[in-house]
Amino acid sequence: MVAIIDYQQAFDADQGLLATLPGEAQVTAWASAVLSHLHIGDKEITVRFVNNDESQQLNNDYRGKDKPTNVLSFPFECPPEVPLDLLGDLVICVPVIAREAEEQQKPIAHHYAHMIVHGTLHLLGYDHIEDAEAEEMEGLEIAILAKLAIDDPYQDD
């Protein structure tokens, strides 16, 4: 139950912001925690760290929202007869993560972990549009993050 991560750092930024990026091993551990918790075998995930411009463009193109966002999930829809373990792509907007972590007064690594867990759950088909779906997804996030010694990200909501 291991996440095989294609790690992409796809932008230039000041050294301070780049220093906040989690390493590939850390991203692998966070995504693997989701697979392990749900008893799902090895899966491949592309995790791409981007700037505001790329996040905003993708968010606008695929969701009709003309602003950058913390994480976008693009599940890979493979024909059933093709045996691939590719879950899909996560696009993480580094400046948004840094801003939100500061606003929420939480360690930036914890916010990255939350977004990797949240995005991986989306790749697995979980959603939070309906209240019942949101409750289930948030419960999973809280449980998985607790196993990683990270506080409930929704405790102040």
Phi and psi in radians as a Rosetta constraint file:
Dihedral C 1 N 2 CA 2 C 2 CIRCULARHARMONIC -2.138 0.35
Dihedral N 2 CA 2 C 2 N 3 CIRCULARHARMONIC 2.414 0.35
Dihedral C 2 N 3 CA 3 C 3 CIRCULARHARMONIC -1.494 0.35
Dihedral N 3 CA 3 C 3 N 4 CIRCULARHARMONIC 2.254 0.35
Dihedral C 3 N 4 CA 4 C 4 CIRCULARHARMONIC -1.751 0.35
Dihedral N 4 CA 4 C 4 N 5 CIRCULARHARMONIC 1.951 0.35
Dihedral C 4 N 5 CA 5 C 5 CIRCULARHARMONIC -1.782 0.35
Dihedral N 5 CA 5 C 5 N 6 CIRCULARHARMONIC 2.245 0.35
Dihedral C 5 N 6 CA 6 C 6 CIRCULARHARMONIC -1.663 0.35
Dihedral N 6 CA 6 C 6 N 7 CIRCULARHARMONIC 1.763 0.35
Dihedral C 6 N 7 CA 7 C 7 CIRCULARHARMONIC -1.582 0.35
Dihedral N 7 CA 7 C 7 N 8 CIRCULARHARMONIC 2.148 0.35
Dihedral C 7 N 8 CA 8 C 8 CIRCULARHARMONIC -2.243 0.35
Dihedral N 8 CA 8 C 8 N 9 CIRCULARHARMONIC 2.095 0.35
Dihedral C 8 N 9 CA 9 C 9 CIRCULARHARMONIC -1.802 0.35
Dihedral N 9 CA 9 C 9 N 10 CIRCULARHARMONIC 1.866 0.35
Dihedral C 9 N 10 CA 10 C 10 CIRCULARHARMONIC -1.995 0.35
Dihedral N 10 CA 10 C 10 N 11 CIRCULARHARMONIC 0.628 0.35
Dihedral C 10 N 11 CA 11 C 11 CIRCULARHARMONIC -2.818 0.35
Dihedral N 11 CA 11 C 11 N 12 CIRCULARHARMONIC 2.835 0.35
Dihedral C 11 N 12 CA 12 C 12 CIRCULARHARMONIC -1.811 0.35
Dihedral N 12 CA 12 C 12 N 13 CIRCULARHARMONIC 2.447 0.35
Dihedral C 12 N 13 CA 13 C 13 CIRCULARHARMONIC -2.672 0.35
Dihedral N 13 CA 13 C 13 N 14 CIRCULARHARMONIC 3.046 0.35
Dihedral C 13 N 14 CA 14 C 14 CIRCULARHARMONIC -1.167 0.35
Dihedral N 14 CA 14 C 14 N 15 CIRCULARHARMONIC 2.762 0.35
Dihedral C 14 N 15 CA 15 C 15 CIRCULARHARMONIC -1.047 0.35
Dihedral N 15 CA 15 C 15 N 16 CIRCULARHARMONIC -0.577 0.35
Dihedral C 15 N 16 CA 16 C 16 CIRCULARHARMONIC -1.076 0.35
Dihedral N 16 CA 16 C 16 N 17 CIRCULARHARMONIC -0.787 0.35
Dihedral C 16 N 17 CA 17 C 17 CIRCULARHARMONIC -1.237 0.35
Dihedral N 17 CA 17 C 17 N 18 CIRCULARHARMONIC -0.716 0.35
Dihedral C 17 N 18 CA 18 C 18 CIRCULARHARMONIC -1.095 0.35
Dihedral N 18 CA 18 C 18 N 19 CIRCULARHARMONIC -0.575 0.35
Dihedral C 18 N 19 CA 19 C 19 CIRCULARHARMONIC -1.156 0.35
Dihedral N 19 CA 19 C 19 N 20 CIRCULARHARMONIC -0.321 0.35
Dihedral C 19 N 20 CA 20 C 20 CIRCULARHARMONIC -1.421 0.35
Dihedral N 20 CA 20 C 20 N 21 CIRCULARHARMONIC -0.254 0.35
Dihedral C 20 N 21 CA 21 C 21 CIRCULARHARMONIC -1.103 0.35
Dihedral N 21 CA 21 C 21 N 22 CIRCULARHARMONIC 2.316 0.35
Dihedral C 21 N 22 CA 22 C 22 CIRCULARHARMONIC -1.269 0.35
Dihedral N 22 CA 22 C 22 N 23 CIRCULARHARMONIC 2.665 0.35
Dihedral C 22 N 23 CA 23 C 23 CIRCULARHARMONIC -1.369 0.35
Dihedral N 23 CA 23 C 23 N 24 CIRCULARHARMONIC 2.950 0.35
Dihedral C 23 N 24 CA 24 C 24 CIRCULARHARMONIC -1.056 0.35
Dihedral N 24 CA 24 C 24 N 25 CIRCULARHARMONIC -0.685 0.35
Dihedral C 24 N 25 CA 25 C 25 CIRCULARHARMONIC -1.101 0.35
Dihedral N 25 CA 25 C 25 N 26 CIRCULARHARMONIC -0.681 0.35
Dihedral C 25 N 26 CA 26 C 26 CIRCULARHARMONIC -1.183 0.35
Dihedral N 26 CA 26 C 26 N 27 CIRCULARHARMONIC -0.782 0.35
Dihedral C 26 N 27 CA 27 C 27 CIRCULARHARMONIC -1.062 0.35
Dihedral N 27 CA 27 C 27 N 28 CIRCULARHARMONIC -0.724 0.35
Dihedral C 27 N 28 CA 28 C 28 CIRCULARHARMONIC -1.054 0.35
Dihedral N 28 CA 28 C 28 N 29 CIRCULARHARMONIC -0.770 0.35
Dihedral C 28 N 29 CA 29 C 29 CIRCULARHARMONIC -1.098 0.35
Dihedral N 29 CA 29 C 29 N 30 CIRCULARHARMONIC -0.735 0.35
Dihedral C 29 N 30 CA 30 C 30 CIRCULARHARMONIC -1.160 0.35
Dihedral N 30 CA 30 C 30 N 31 CIRCULARHARMONIC -0.824 0.35
Dihedral C 30 N 31 CA 31 C 31 CIRCULARHARMONIC -1.169 0.35
Dihedral N 31 CA 31 C 31 N 32 CIRCULARHARMONIC -0.652 0.35
Dihedral C 31 N 32 CA 32 C 32 CIRCULARHARMONIC -1.128 0.35
Dihedral N 32 CA 32 C 32 N 33 CIRCULARHARMONIC -0.568 0.35
Dihedral C 32 N 33 CA 33 C 33 CIRCULARHARMONIC -1.074 0.35
Dihedral N 33 CA 33 C 33 N 34 CIRCULARHARMONIC -0.630 0.35
Dihedral C 33 N 34 CA 34 C 34 CIRCULARHARMONIC -1.158 0.35
Dihedral N 34 CA 34 C 34 N 35 CIRCULARHARMONIC -0.868 0.35
Dihedral C 34 N 35 CA 35 C 35 CIRCULARHARMONIC -1.067 0.35
Dihedral N 35 CA 35 C 35 N 36 CIRCULARHARMONIC -0.738 0.35
Dihedral C 35 N 36 CA 36 C 36 CIRCULARHARMONIC -1.122 0.35
Dihedral N 36 CA 36 C 36 N 37 CIRCULARHARMONIC -0.793 0.35
Dihedral C 36 N 37 CA 37 C 37 CIRCULARHARMONIC -1.045 0.35
Dihedral N 37 CA 37 C 37 N 38 CIRCULARHARMONIC -0.642 0.35
Dihedral C 37 N 38 CA 38 C 38 CIRCULARHARMONIC -1.654 0.35
Dihedral N 38 CA 38 C 38 N 39 CIRCULARHARMONIC 0.059 0.35
Dihedral C 38 N 39 CA 39 C 39 CIRCULARHARMONIC 0.995 0.35
Dihedral N 39 CA 39 C 39 N 40 CIRCULARHARMONIC 0.846 0.35
Dihedral C 39 N 40 CA 40 C 40 CIRCULARHARMONIC -1.931 0.35
Dihedral N 40 CA 40 C 40 N 41 CIRCULARHARMONIC 2.386 0.35
Dihedral C 40 N 41 CA 41 C 41 CIRCULARHARMONIC -1.155 0.35
Dihedral N 41 CA 41 C 41 N 42 CIRCULARHARMONIC -3.131 0.35
Dihedral C 41 N 42 CA 42 C 42 CIRCULARHARMONIC -0.945 0.35
Dihedral N 42 CA 42 C 42 N 43 CIRCULARHARMONIC 2.368 0.35
Dihedral C 42 N 43 CA 43 C 43 CIRCULARHARMONIC -2.432 0.35
Dihedral N 43 CA 43 C 43 N 44 CIRCULARHARMONIC 2.624 0.35
Dihedral C 43 N 44 CA 44 C 44 CIRCULARHARMONIC -1.726 0.35
Dihedral N 44 CA 44 C 44 N 45 CIRCULARHARMONIC 2.425 0.35
Dihedral C 44 N 45 CA 45 C 45 CIRCULARHARMONIC -2.446 0.35
Dihedral N 45 CA 45 C 45 N 46 CIRCULARHARMONIC 2.323 0.35
Dihedral C 45 N 46 CA 46 C 46 CIRCULARHARMONIC -1.591 0.35
Dihedral N 46 CA 46 C 46 N 47 CIRCULARHARMONIC 2.251 0.35
Dihedral C 46 N 47 CA 47 C 47 CIRCULARHARMONIC -2.095 0.35
Dihedral N 47 CA 47 C 47 N 48 CIRCULARHARMONIC 2.012 0.35
Dihedral C 47 N 48 CA 48 C 48 CIRCULARHARMONIC -2.002 0.35
Dihedral N 48 CA 48 C 48 N 49 CIRCULARHARMONIC 2.104 0.35
Dihedral C 48 N 49 CA 49 C 49 CIRCULARHARMONIC -1.641 0.35
Dihedral N 49 CA 49 C 49 N 50 CIRCULARHARMONIC 2.163 0.35
Dihedral C 49 N 50 CA 50 C 50 CIRCULARHARMONIC -2.265 0.35
Dihedral N 50 CA 50 C 50 N 51 CIRCULARHARMONIC 3.035 0.35
Dihedral C 50 N 51 CA 51 C 51 CIRCULARHARMONIC -1.661 0.35
Dihedral N 51 CA 51 C 51 N 52 CIRCULARHARMONIC -3.126 0.35
Dihedral C 51 N 52 CA 52 C 52 CIRCULARHARMONIC -1.044 0.35
Dihedral N 52 CA 52 C 52 N 53 CIRCULARHARMONIC -0.712 0.35
Dihedral C 52 N 53 CA 53 C 53 CIRCULARHARMONIC -1.067 0.35
Dihedral N 53 CA 53 C 53 N 54 CIRCULARHARMONIC -0.850 0.35
Dihedral C 53 N 54 CA 54 C 54 CIRCULARHARMONIC -1.166 0.35
Dihedral N 54 CA 54 C 54 N 55 CIRCULARHARMONIC -0.716 0.35
Dihedral C 54 N 55 CA 55 C 55 CIRCULARHARMONIC -1.076 0.35
Dihedral N 55 CA 55 C 55 N 56 CIRCULARHARMONIC -0.788 0.35
Dihedral C 55 N 56 CA 56 C 56 CIRCULARHARMONIC -1.105 0.35
Dihedral N 56 CA 56 C 56 N 57 CIRCULARHARMONIC -0.758 0.35
Dihedral C 56 N 57 CA 57 C 57 CIRCULARHARMONIC -1.078 0.35
Dihedral N 57 CA 57 C 57 N 58 CIRCULARHARMONIC -0.819 0.35
Dihedral C 57 N 58 CA 58 C 58 CIRCULARHARMONIC -1.148 0.35
Dihedral N 58 CA 58 C 58 N 59 CIRCULARHARMONIC -0.731 0.35
Dihedral C 58 N 59 CA 59 C 59 CIRCULARHARMONIC -1.091 0.35
Dihedral N 59 CA 59 C 59 N 60 CIRCULARHARMONIC -0.684 0.35
Dihedral C 59 N 60 CA 60 C 60 CIRCULARHARMONIC -1.218 0.35
Dihedral N 60 CA 60 C 60 N 61 CIRCULARHARMONIC -0.813 0.35
Dihedral C 60 N 61 CA 61 C 61 CIRCULARHARMONIC -1.115 0.35
Dihedral N 61 CA 61 C 61 N 62 CIRCULARHARMONIC -0.706 0.35
Dihedral C 61 N 62 CA 62 C 62 CIRCULARHARMONIC -1.814 0.35
Dihedral N 62 CA 62 C 62 N 63 CIRCULARHARMONIC -0.329 0.35
Dihedral C 62 N 63 CA 63 C 63 CIRCULARHARMONIC -2.200 0.35
Dihedral N 63 CA 63 C 63 N 64 CIRCULARHARMONIC -0.086 0.35
Dihedral C 63 N 64 CA 64 C 64 CIRCULARHARMONIC 1.225 0.35
Dihedral N 64 CA 64 C 64 N 65 CIRCULARHARMONIC 0.399 0.35
Dihedral C 64 N 65 CA 65 C 65 CIRCULARHARMONIC -2.029 0.35
Dihedral N 65 CA 65 C 65 N 66 CIRCULARHARMONIC 1.990 0.35
Dihedral C 65 N 66 CA 66 C 66 CIRCULARHARMONIC -1.547 0.35
Dihedral N 66 CA 66 C 66 N 67 CIRCULARHARMONIC 1.083 0.35
Dihedral C 66 N 67 CA 67 C 67 CIRCULARHARMONIC -2.776 0.35
Dihedral N 67 CA 67 C 67 N 68 CIRCULARHARMONIC 2.694 0.35
Dihedral C 67 N 68 CA 68 C 68 CIRCULARHARMONIC -1.220 0.35
Dihedral N 68 CA 68 C 68 N 69 CIRCULARHARMONIC 2.710 0.35
Dihedral C 68 N 69 CA 69 C 69 CIRCULARHARMONIC -2.422 0.35
Dihedral N 69 CA 69 C 69 N 70 CIRCULARHARMONIC 2.839 0.35
Dihedral C 69 N 70 CA 70 C 70 CIRCULARHARMONIC -1.155 0.35
Dihedral N 70 CA 70 C 70 N 71 CIRCULARHARMONIC -0.814 0.35
Dihedral C 70 N 71 CA 71 C 71 CIRCULARHARMONIC -2.538 0.35
Dihedral N 71 CA 71 C 71 N 72 CIRCULARHARMONIC 2.423 0.35
Dihedral C 71 N 72 CA 72 C 72 CIRCULARHARMONIC -2.098 0.35
Dihedral N 72 CA 72 C 72 N 73 CIRCULARHARMONIC 2.422 0.35
Dihedral C 72 N 73 CA 73 C 73 CIRCULARHARMONIC -2.056 0.35
Dihedral N 73 CA 73 C 73 N 74 CIRCULARHARMONIC 2.287 0.35
Dihedral C 73 N 74 CA 74 C 74 CIRCULARHARMONIC -2.174 0.35
Dihedral N 74 CA 74 C 74 N 75 CIRCULARHARMONIC 1.588 0.35
Dihedral C 74 N 75 CA 75 C 75 CIRCULARHARMONIC -1.110 0.35
Dihedral N 75 CA 75 C 75 N 76 CIRCULARHARMONIC 2.490 0.35
Dihedral C 75 N 76 CA 76 C 76 CIRCULARHARMONIC -1.560 0.35
Dihedral N 76 CA 76 C 76 N 77 CIRCULARHARMONIC 2.141 0.35
Dihedral C 76 N 77 CA 77 C 77 CIRCULARHARMONIC -1.789 0.35
Dihedral N 77 CA 77 C 77 N 78 CIRCULARHARMONIC 1.748 0.35
Dihedral C 77 N 78 CA 78 C 78 CIRCULARHARMONIC -1.701 0.35
Dihedral N 78 CA 78 C 78 N 79 CIRCULARHARMONIC 2.433 0.35
Dihedral C 78 N 79 CA 79 C 79 CIRCULARHARMONIC -1.014 0.35
Dihedral N 79 CA 79 C 79 N 80 CIRCULARHARMONIC 2.460 0.35
Dihedral C 79 N 80 CA 80 C 80 CIRCULARHARMONIC -0.985 0.35
Dihedral N 80 CA 80 C 80 N 81 CIRCULARHARMONIC -0.513 0.35
Dihedral C 80 N 81 CA 81 C 81 CIRCULARHARMONIC -1.408 0.35
Dihedral N 81 CA 81 C 81 N 82 CIRCULARHARMONIC -0.098 0.35
Dihedral C 81 N 82 CA 82 C 82 CIRCULARHARMONIC -1.768 0.35
Dihedral N 82 CA 82 C 82 N 83 CIRCULARHARMONIC 2.004 0.35
Dihedral C 82 N 83 CA 83 C 83 CIRCULARHARMONIC -1.444 0.35
Dihedral N 83 CA 83 C 83 N 84 CIRCULARHARMONIC 1.497 0.35
Dihedral C 83 N 84 CA 84 C 84 CIRCULARHARMONIC -2.104 0.35
Dihedral N 84 CA 84 C 84 N 85 CIRCULARHARMONIC 2.501 0.35
Dihedral C 84 N 85 CA 85 C 85 CIRCULARHARMONIC -1.748 0.35
Dihedral N 85 CA 85 C 85 N 86 CIRCULARHARMONIC 0.389 0.35
Dihedral C 85 N 86 CA 86 C 86 CIRCULARHARMONIC -1.456 0.35
Dihedral N 86 CA 86 C 86 N 87 CIRCULARHARMONIC 2.069 0.35
Dihedral C 86 N 87 CA 87 C 87 CIRCULARHARMONIC -1.401 0.35
Dihedral N 87 CA 87 C 87 N 88 CIRCULARHARMONIC -0.735 0.35
Dihedral C 87 N 88 CA 88 C 88 CIRCULARHARMONIC 2.565 0.35
Dihedral N 88 CA 88 C 88 N 89 CIRCULARHARMONIC -2.741 0.35
Dihedral C 88 N 89 CA 89 C 89 CIRCULARHARMONIC -2.093 0.35
Dihedral N 89 CA 89 C 89 N 90 CIRCULARHARMONIC 2.473 0.35
Dihedral C 89 N 90 CA 90 C 90 CIRCULARHARMONIC -2.004 0.35
Dihedral N 90 CA 90 C 90 N 91 CIRCULARHARMONIC 2.333 0.35
Dihedral C 90 N 91 CA 91 C 91 CIRCULARHARMONIC -2.024 0.35
Dihedral N 91 CA 91 C 91 N 92 CIRCULARHARMONIC 2.031 0.35
Dihedral C 91 N 92 CA 92 C 92 CIRCULARHARMONIC -1.915 0.35
Dihedral N 92 CA 92 C 92 N 93 CIRCULARHARMONIC 2.151 0.35
Dihedral C 92 N 93 CA 93 C 93 CIRCULARHARMONIC -1.597 0.35
Dihedral N 93 CA 93 C 93 N 94 CIRCULARHARMONIC 1.878 0.35
Dihedral C 93 N 94 CA 94 C 94 CIRCULARHARMONIC -1.066 0.35
Dihedral N 94 CA 94 C 94 N 95 CIRCULARHARMONIC -0.840 0.35
Dihedral C 94 N 95 CA 95 C 95 CIRCULARHARMONIC -1.084 0.35
Dihedral N 95 CA 95 C 95 N 96 CIRCULARHARMONIC -0.624 0.35
Dihedral C 95 N 96 CA 96 C 96 CIRCULARHARMONIC -1.175 0.35
Dihedral N 96 CA 96 C 96 N 97 CIRCULARHARMONIC -0.752 0.35
Dihedral C 96 N 97 CA 97 C 97 CIRCULARHARMONIC -1.055 0.35
Dihedral N 97 CA 97 C 97 N 98 CIRCULARHARMONIC -0.790 0.35
Dihedral C 97 N 98 CA 98 C 98 CIRCULARHARMONIC -1.086 0.35
Dihedral N 98 CA 98 C 98 N 99 CIRCULARHARMONIC -0.781 0.35
Dihedral C 98 N 99 CA 99 C 99 CIRCULARHARMONIC -1.114 0.35
Dihedral N 99 CA 99 C 99 N 100 CIRCULARHARMONIC -0.818 0.35
Dihedral C 99 N 100 CA 100 C 100 CIRCULARHARMONIC -1.115 0.35
Dihedral N 100 CA 100 C 100 N 101 CIRCULARHARMONIC -0.708 0.35
Dihedral C 100 N 101 CA 101 C 101 CIRCULARHARMONIC -1.067 0.35
Dihedral N 101 CA 101 C 101 N 102 CIRCULARHARMONIC -0.724 0.35
Dihedral C 101 N 102 CA 102 C 102 CIRCULARHARMONIC -1.151 0.35
Dihedral N 102 CA 102 C 102 N 103 CIRCULARHARMONIC -0.808 0.35
Dihedral C 102 N 103 CA 103 C 103 CIRCULARHARMONIC -1.065 0.35
Dihedral N 103 CA 103 C 103 N 104 CIRCULARHARMONIC -0.660 0.35
Dihedral C 103 N 104 CA 104 C 104 CIRCULARHARMONIC -1.549 0.35
Dihedral N 104 CA 104 C 104 N 105 CIRCULARHARMONIC -0.007 0.35
Dihedral C 104 N 105 CA 105 C 105 CIRCULARHARMONIC 0.917 0.35
Dihedral N 105 CA 105 C 105 N 106 CIRCULARHARMONIC 0.915 0.35
Dihedral C 105 N 106 CA 106 C 106 CIRCULARHARMONIC -2.278 0.35
Dihedral N 106 CA 106 C 106 N 107 CIRCULARHARMONIC 2.723 0.35
Dihedral C 106 N 107 CA 107 C 107 CIRCULARHARMONIC -1.043 0.35
Dihedral N 107 CA 107 C 107 N 108 CIRCULARHARMONIC 2.376 0.35
Dihedral C 107 N 108 CA 108 C 108 CIRCULARHARMONIC -1.056 0.35
Dihedral N 108 CA 108 C 108 N 109 CIRCULARHARMONIC -0.614 0.35
Dihedral C 108 N 109 CA 109 C 109 CIRCULARHARMONIC -1.082 0.35
Dihedral N 109 CA 109 C 109 N 110 CIRCULARHARMONIC -0.620 0.35
Dihedral C 109 N 110 CA 110 C 110 CIRCULARHARMONIC -1.178 0.35
Dihedral N 110 CA 110 C 110 N 111 CIRCULARHARMONIC -0.646 0.35
Dihedral C 110 N 111 CA 111 C 111 CIRCULARHARMONIC -1.234 0.35
Dihedral N 111 CA 111 C 111 N 112 CIRCULARHARMONIC -0.697 0.35
Dihedral C 111 N 112 CA 112 C 112 CIRCULARHARMONIC -1.019 0.35
Dihedral N 112 CA 112 C 112 N 113 CIRCULARHARMONIC -0.808 0.35
Dihedral C 112 N 113 CA 113 C 113 CIRCULARHARMONIC -1.025 0.35
Dihedral N 113 CA 113 C 113 N 114 CIRCULARHARMONIC -0.787 0.35
Dihedral C 113 N 114 CA 114 C 114 CIRCULARHARMONIC -1.047 0.35
Dihedral N 114 CA 114 C 114 N 115 CIRCULARHARMONIC -0.781 0.35
Dihedral C 114 N 115 CA 115 C 115 CIRCULARHARMONIC -1.192 0.35
Dihedral N 115 CA 115 C 115 N 116 CIRCULARHARMONIC -0.589 0.35
Dihedral C 115 N 116 CA 116 C 116 CIRCULARHARMONIC -1.171 0.35
Dihedral N 116 CA 116 C 116 N 117 CIRCULARHARMONIC -0.781 0.35
Dihedral C 116 N 117 CA 117 C 117 CIRCULARHARMONIC -1.097 0.35
Dihedral N 117 CA 117 C 117 N 118 CIRCULARHARMONIC -0.855 0.35
Dihedral C 117 N 118 CA 118 C 118 CIRCULARHARMONIC -1.017 0.35
Dihedral N 118 CA 118 C 118 N 119 CIRCULARHARMONIC -0.863 0.35
Dihedral C 118 N 119 CA 119 C 119 CIRCULARHARMONIC -1.131 0.35
Dihedral N 119 CA 119 C 119 N 120 CIRCULARHARMONIC -0.681 0.35
Dihedral C 119 N 120 CA 120 C 120 CIRCULARHARMONIC -1.127 0.35
Dihedral N 120 CA 120 C 120 N 121 CIRCULARHARMONIC -0.690 0.35
Dihedral C 120 N 121 CA 121 C 121 CIRCULARHARMONIC -1.078 0.35
Dihedral N 121 CA 121 C 121 N 122 CIRCULARHARMONIC -0.700 0.35
Dihedral C 121 N 122 CA 122 C 122 CIRCULARHARMONIC -1.040 0.35
Dihedral N 122 CA 122 C 122 N 123 CIRCULARHARMONIC -0.748 0.35
Dihedral C 122 N 123 CA 123 C 123 CIRCULARHARMONIC -1.068 0.35
Dihedral N 123 CA 123 C 123 N 124 CIRCULARHARMONIC -0.477 0.35
Dihedral C 123 N 124 CA 124 C 124 CIRCULARHARMONIC -1.547 0.35
Dihedral N 124 CA 124 C 124 N 125 CIRCULARHARMONIC 0.061 0.35
Dihedral C 124 N 125 CA 125 C 125 CIRCULARHARMONIC 1.762 0.35
Dihedral N 125 CA 125 C 125 N 126 CIRCULARHARMONIC 0.008 0.35
Dihedral C 125 N 126 CA 126 C 126 CIRCULARHARMONIC -1.371 0.35
Dihedral N 126 CA 126 C 126 N 127 CIRCULARHARMONIC 2.632 0.35
Dihedral C 126 N 127 CA 127 C 127 CIRCULARHARMONIC -2.567 0.35
Dihedral N 127 CA 127 C 127 N 128 CIRCULARHARMONIC 3.038 0.35
Dihedral C 127 N 128 CA 128 C 128 CIRCULARHARMONIC -2.426 0.35
Dihedral N 128 CA 128 C 128 N 129 CIRCULARHARMONIC 0.563 0.35
Dihedral C 128 N 129 CA 129 C 129 CIRCULARHARMONIC -1.325 0.35
Dihedral N 129 CA 129 C 129 N 130 CIRCULARHARMONIC -0.886 0.35
Dihedral C 129 N 130 CA 130 C 130 CIRCULARHARMONIC -1.536 0.35
Dihedral N 130 CA 130 C 130 N 131 CIRCULARHARMONIC 2.652 0.35
Dihedral C 130 N 131 CA 131 C 131 CIRCULARHARMONIC -0.989 0.35
Dihedral N 131 CA 131 C 131 N 132 CIRCULARHARMONIC -0.770 0.35
Dihedral C 131 N 132 CA 132 C 132 CIRCULARHARMONIC -1.130 0.35
Dihedral N 132 CA 132 C 132 N 133 CIRCULARHARMONIC -0.695 0.35
Dihedral C 132 N 133 CA 133 C 133 CIRCULARHARMONIC -1.126 0.35
Dihedral N 133 CA 133 C 133 N 134 CIRCULARHARMONIC -0.749 0.35
Dihedral C 133 N 134 CA 134 C 134 CIRCULARHARMONIC -1.087 0.35
Dihedral N 134 CA 134 C 134 N 135 CIRCULARHARMONIC -0.740 0.35
Dihedral C 134 N 135 CA 135 C 135 CIRCULARHARMONIC -1.092 0.35
Dihedral N 135 CA 135 C 135 N 136 CIRCULARHARMONIC -0.762 0.35
Dihedral C 135 N 136 CA 136 C 136 CIRCULARHARMONIC -1.118 0.35
Dihedral N 136 CA 136 C 136 N 137 CIRCULARHARMONIC -0.822 0.35
Dihedral C 136 N 137 CA 137 C 137 CIRCULARHARMONIC -1.134 0.35
Dihedral N 137 CA 137 C 137 N 138 CIRCULARHARMONIC -0.786 0.35
Dihedral C 137 N 138 CA 138 C 138 CIRCULARHARMONIC -1.093 0.35
Dihedral N 138 CA 138 C 138 N 139 CIRCULARHARMONIC -0.662 0.35
Dihedral C 138 N 139 CA 139 C 139 CIRCULARHARMONIC -1.073 0.35
Dihedral N 139 CA 139 C 139 N 140 CIRCULARHARMONIC -0.740 0.35
Dihedral C 139 N 140 CA 140 C 140 CIRCULARHARMONIC -1.114 0.35
Dihedral N 140 CA 140 C 140 N 141 CIRCULARHARMONIC -0.783 0.35
Dihedral C 140 N 141 CA 141 C 141 CIRCULARHARMONIC -1.022 0.35
Dihedral N 141 CA 141 C 141 N 142 CIRCULARHARMONIC -0.825 0.35
Dihedral C 141 N 142 CA 142 C 142 CIRCULARHARMONIC -1.050 0.35
Dihedral N 142 CA 142 C 142 N 143 CIRCULARHARMONIC -0.801 0.35
Dihedral C 142 N 143 CA 143 C 143 CIRCULARHARMONIC -1.132 0.35
Dihedral N 143 CA 143 C 143 N 144 CIRCULARHARMONIC -0.766 0.35
Dihedral C 143 N 144 CA 144 C 144 CIRCULARHARMONIC -1.162 0.35
Dihedral N 144 CA 144 C 144 N 145 CIRCULARHARMONIC -0.792 0.35
Dihedral C 144 N 145 CA 145 C 145 CIRCULARHARMONIC -1.127 0.35
Dihedral N 145 CA 145 C 145 N 146 CIRCULARHARMONIC -0.614 0.35
Dihedral C 145 N 146 CA 146 C 146 CIRCULARHARMONIC -1.065 0.35
Dihedral N 146 CA 146 C 146 N 147 CIRCULARHARMONIC -0.663 0.35
Dihedral C 146 N 147 CA 147 C 147 CIRCULARHARMONIC -1.131 0.35
Dihedral N 147 CA 147 C 147 N 148 CIRCULARHARMONIC -0.388 0.35
Dihedral C 147 N 148 CA 148 C 148 CIRCULARHARMONIC -1.683 0.35
Dihedral N 148 CA 148 C 148 N 149 CIRCULARHARMONIC 0.169 0.35
Dihedral C 148 N 149 CA 149 C 149 CIRCULARHARMONIC 1.084 0.35
Dihedral N 149 CA 149 C 149 N 150 CIRCULARHARMONIC 0.680 0.35
Dihedral C 149 N 150 CA 150 C 150 CIRCULARHARMONIC -2.064 0.35
Dihedral N 150 CA 150 C 150 N 151 CIRCULARHARMONIC 2.292 0.35
Dihedral C 150 N 151 CA 151 C 151 CIRCULARHARMONIC -1.083 0.35
Dihedral N 151 CA 151 C 151 N 152 CIRCULARHARMONIC 2.735 0.35
Dihedral C 151 N 152 CA 152 C 152 CIRCULARHARMONIC -0.939 0.35
Dihedral N 152 CA 152 C 152 N 153 CIRCULARHARMONIC 2.016 0.35
Dihedral C 152 N 153 CA 153 C 153 CIRCULARHARMONIC -1.269 0.35
Dihedral N 153 CA 153 C 153 N 154 CIRCULARHARMONIC -0.179 0.35
Dihedral C 153 N 154 CA 154 C 154 CIRCULARHARMONIC -1.826 0.35
Dihedral N 154 CA 154 C 154 N 155 CIRCULARHARMONIC 0.077 0.35
Dihedral C 154 N 155 CA 155 C 155 CIRCULARHARMONIC -1.080 0.35
Dihedral N 155 CA 155 C 155 N 156 CIRCULARHARMONIC -0.441 0.35
Dihedral C 155 N 156 CA 156 C 156 CIRCULARHARMONIC -1.722 0.35
Dihedral N 156 CA 156 C 156 N 157 CIRCULARHARMONIC -0.001 0.35
